């Protein structure tokens, strides 16, 4: 059985009033004291559900956008479409949406404490750019406020997650490339660490090995995950006479489009000389020339599912954490 508020007060030599204010996110205790109380409560098994029930009446949802580099989680088509899905579902379920940004250089703990002290009924955390150490302040927050993690895979926590089936999508894309070209594919890989892209690399190499090819023989170019950045990086590689593969799987559409522009500028024909397949199926994929073969992701649907799952947790805090994997499919166009 977990510790009670009274026992917590005795353990920390604090008043029961201070314990109550900290656990209920009320003013009256310092940030340092609040942190000490919450850490002790979590360590000794305090039942946070006793203080989160009052949040059910709130109709506010907080969408936290965590930014490390900002190249992926920024004003990109992926982010705007994801946000649209979140807004749509919030409207349907009668929630008001508040969006807040947290950067890795911020005082993250203070921002998390401020959110915990708000009247938010629940939180959606966009973790696309987050790394392991970034989640520490949010582990305790999850016990205090219903929280759903969006667009990242965490096997080591009990977060509810909604994410793309990245491994399967990349595997299918690479299979498609190999079946079309009968040649060993290269990989246009993000130069920034993103957990999703690691999973896509896993799917890429899984397909390469399945076709009896040596993974070490696949040409890999590390490019900035934006159209302009990928173009500049690829132009530099081509000018240095780097080896070029006959076909490529790209971590996302932005990298794919930037690389194709560089190939074209250097006189390569796509797909005749080099085939390229992207990932995400952003709007630009259908009007870029040549139109981009890519992995379609129901991005808006992901945002909607995150809100719906959050609503379930808000209304029943005894829910068992689940992981929702959103399937992908190949969108066949002209670049591969």
N, C-alpha and C positions, 0 to 999 in steps of 0.2 A: 504494500500500500504506500502511496506517495506521501510526501510531507505536507502538512497543513500550513496555512498562513501563520497561525499562532506559533507552531514549532519553528517555522522559518524565522520569525521575529526573535525567538529565543536563541536560535543558532547564530544569528548575525548580530545579536545584541542591539536590535533596533526596535522601535515601537511598532505595534500592530498597524497603526495608522500609516506609517511610512511604507510598510509592506503592502498594504492595501492600495495606496496611491500608485506605487510602482507597478503592481500587477494589473491594475485597471487603467494604466496609462494616463493617470491624472497628474496635474501639476502639484508641486509641493515637495519634491525630492530632487536632488541634484542628478545630473546625467551620470556621474560616477557611481553614486549610490544606487540609482535605478539599474545600471548595468550589473553591479554586484548582486543585487537582489534577483534579477532575472537569471543570471548565470547559476546562482545557487538553487533557484527554483527548478531550473531545467535539470541540473545535476542530481537533485534529490527527488525527482519524479513528481513535482507539483502538477496537479490536474488543471491545466490552463482552460479546459472547457468550461469551468465554473465561472470564468470571467469573460469569456468570449460570447456567451449567449446574448448579451445585450446588443451586440453588433448586428444581429439579424434584422433589427428594425431600420438600420441605416440603408439607404439606397445609393450609396456612393461606392464605386469601384476604382481602385488606383492601378494604373498601368505604369509600371516602372521600366524604363528603358536604360539598361546598363551599357555604358560606352567605354570601351578600352581604346580602340583605334578610331572608331567612328566611320571607318570605310565601308562597313557592312550595315551597322545599325546607324543610319543617318537618313538624309532625305533621299532615299533610294526607292525605286518602284516596289521592291520587295517589302520594305518597311511601310510604305503608304498603303499597299494592298492589305497587309496584315492588320494595320490600324483600322482600316475600313471594316474589316470583318469583326473586330472587337467592338467598334462603335455600333455596328448594326445589331449585334447580339445584345449589347447593353440597352439599346433602345427597345428591343423586343421584350426584354425582361424588366423594363422599367428601372434601370440603373442609370445614374449620372456618372459619366466617366471623367476621371482626372488623370492627366498624363504628367509624369515627373521624370526628369533625367538625372541619372547618377553617373558621374565620371569616376574612374579609378583614382584620380588624384584628389577627389573631394574628401571631406570628413564623412566617410560612408556611415560610420556608426551613428553619428548625430542625425544624418538624414533618415536612417532607418528608425531611430527613436522618434523622430518627428512624425513619421508616417504611422508608427505604432500608436502615437498619442492622438492621431486624427480620428475622425468618425468613419473611416473607411470600413466597409463591410467585408472587403476581401481585396486581394492583390493578384495581379498578373505580372510576372517578372519575365521580361524578355532577356534570355540569357545567351543569345547568339555569340557574343564576344567574351563571355565570362570564362575565367579559368578557375581551377580548383580553389585557390585561396580566396577568390572573390566571394564565395558562397557563405563564408563563415558568419557574417552578421545576419544573413537571411535564415540560417538554420534555426536560430532562436525565434526569429520573427514568425516563422511558419507555425510555431506552437501557440502564438498569441493571436494571429489573424489568419484566416483561411488564405492559402496561397497556391497558385498554379504556376509552374515553370513552363515557359514557352520557348520552343525552338532550340532545345539543347537536351542532350541525353546525360542523365546522372544516375549511374548504377549504385553509387555509394551513399545516397541519401533517401529519405522517405518523401521527397517532393512528389506531388502529382505532376505529370509531364504531358505536354502535347507537342509532338515533334514529327518531322519528316522521317520516313524510312530511307535514310540516306544510303545505307549499304546496298539495299536492293535496287534503288534508283540508279546508282552508279554502276552496279553490276549489269543491269539490263542495258544501260547506255553503251557500256563497253562491248557487251555481246553484240549489240546492233552494229557498232563500228566494225568489229572484226568480221561479222557476217557479210557486210557490204564491201569491205575492202580486201579481205583475205590477207591483211597485213598486221604487223605488230603496232598497236596504238601507243602514242605518247600521252603525257599528262601535262596539262596546263594548270599548274597548282598555285594556290594562293601563297604569297610570300608572308602573309599575316596568319598567325595561328588562329584557327576557328575550329571548334570541336566538330561541327558538322562536316567540315572539309576533311578532317581526319577520317571520319566514317566513310566519306565518298572515296577517299584513297583506298580504304579497306575493300570497298566493293570493286573498285577498278582493278586492283591486283588480284583479287579473288577470281575475276573473269579472265585476266591474263593467264593465270596459272591453270585455270580450268581448260583453256585451249592449248595447253601444253607448251606455252611460251615461257621464257625466263624473265622474271620480273625485273632483273637487273639490266635487261636489254631495252627496257622501255625508256625513251627519251623523256626527261622531265625538265620543264622550264618553270621557275618560280616567278610569278608575276603579281603586281599589285592588283587587288580585287576591285578594280574600277575600270571603266572603258578607257579613259585617258591614260591611267597608270599602266594598264596592261599593254596598251599600244606603245608607249614610250619604252617600257622594259623589253618588249619583243623586238622593237626596232633596233635597240642596242645589241641584243643577242644576235640578230640577223647580220648586223654590220660587223660583228666579231666572227662571222662565219661559223656560228654554232650549228651543230648537227640538227637537222630538221626531220621530224617523223612524217610518214605519209598520212597519218590521221591522228587526231587528238580528242581526248575527253577533257573538258574544262570544268573546273570546280563550280563555276557559275556562268550565267549568260554574259555578265559584264566582262569577265576575263575572255570569254569566247569571242565576243564582238571586237574587243580591243586587239586581240591577237590576229583576227581575220583582217582587220584594217591594215595591220603591219604586213601581213603576208601579201595582201593585194598591192600595197605600196611598193613592195620589193619584186612584184611581177608574178607572184604565184597565183594560180587560178584555184578558186574554191568552189566546188569540191574536186575538180579535175586533178589538180596536183596535190592538194591537201584537203582532207575532210575534217570537219570539226563538229562536235556535238556539245551543247551546253547543259545547264541545269537551272531550273526554276521556271522557265517559260514566262519571262517578263514580257510586257507589251511590245517592247522593241524587237523581240524575236520574230514577230510576224511581219514587220515592215522593213527590217534591215535587209540589205542586198549582199549576198543571197539570203533568203529567209532562213532562219536558224533552226536546224533540227536540235531538239532539246528535251530535257526531262520535265514534263509538266507536273507542277506541284499546286494543289488547290490551296493557295496561300490564304485567301479570304476565309475559306472554310476552317483553316487552322485557328484563326483568330476567333471565329464564332464558337468553335469547340472549346477553346480555353475558357471563354466566359460561361458557357453552359456547364462545364465541369466545375468551375468556381461556384456557380449558383447552387449546385448539388451539395458542395461542401459547406457552404454558408447555411444551408437549410438542414444539414445533418452532419455535425462535426465528428460523428463516429464512422464516417466513410473510410474504407481501406484505401490507401494511396494506390493509384493506378497509372500506367503509362499508356498513352494513346498514340499509336503509330499511324500516321497518315500515309496512305499508299500513293505511288507515283505511276506515271505511264509515259511512254515515248511519244513525243509530238514530232511526226515525220515531216520535214520540210526539205530545203534544197542544199543545205550546207554539208550534208553527209548522206 
